[in-house]
Amino acid sequence: MQPQLTTEDRSWADRCDRAEERNWAMGAHLSALIAAVGFPFGNILGPLAVLLFGGNRSPFVAGHAKASLNYQLTISLLGVLASVAALGAVLAFVVAPGIAGESKAGLDAGGLRFLAVWFALGAGFLLVFVLSLVWIVMGAIAAGNGRPYVYPLAIRFLR
């Protein structure tokens, strides 16, 4: 014979379920920070793991996991494009002038352009990194408060 749950017991059980959902949803956002400690592709694998293992718990958890995964995929794509741009900058400002015989000792106009491009890429990387941290924390806070969250500028690969 099973014990009967009182109204107070049911209320406590409902709160625990919602708290567990909020924790899973917060984990979807915060697990993306695994990449910050040097785990390759951790920014994608963390939210993907939450989607696969916790996404079936509720639409709330799945929504947060998909939002986080979409943003991390967008950031990864941006990283690949920035790497291609950096390679292009190296080819344009270092390799091409050296092949053409324009290489001189000292810091000429080509060297200054090269430094300017690297400075711009570094500043862009720093800006994206700081904004990503802010947006990840904002997503985790929204999940902890039981609210949905949409990352700014994220491409919606998963709906």
Secondary structure, 3 states (H helix, E strand, C coil): CCCCCCHHHHHHHHHHHHHHHHHHHHHHHHHHHHHHHCCCCHHHHHHHHHHHHHCCCCHHHHHHHHHHHHHHHHHHHHHHHHHHHHHHHHHHHHHHHHHCCCCCCCCCHHHHHHHHHHHHHHHHHHHHHHHHHHHHHHHHHHHHCCCCCCCCCCCCCCC
